[in-house]
Amino acid sequence: MFPQGVGLALNNDYNVTIASDVSGGRDGIGIEVYFKNKLLLEIFRDDSKKSREITLFEKDIPLEIVEECIEIFKQEIPSEYQD
């Protein structure tokens, strides 16, 4: 399902979106990662819980993809929790 290669794990088949959510008991911001327009995973900073969480929507995601997504999250989403 996932392309294999050397170097940068995410390629043109992937799309990263920054999204906030203040519903369903959540209050924060994160990234959503899509592979060929299908939601693959979400990394979310929940300010109400003061936590960071990864939700996987697909099984068996290569570790290099997850690691690169974590790096993108760290670059794009401030680490400080908001009140």
C-alpha positions, 0 to 999 in steps of 0.5 A: 500500500505504501511506497518504499524508498530511500530518503524523505518518507513522505512524497506527493501521495501524502498531504499534511493538513493543520487542523484545530478541533474544539468539539467532542471534548477536545480542544487543541490543534494538530496535523492530519496526514492523508495518503492518496486522499485517505486519512492515515493518521492524526497527531493532536495537541489537546490543550484541555488534557495537556497531552499529545496523542497519535491516532492511527486510522490504518494498520501497519504504517511504516515507522519511517512515515510515523517518525517523519509525521512526528517531526512535521508535528513538532515543526508546525505545532507549538509545544506550549499548551493554550488555556 
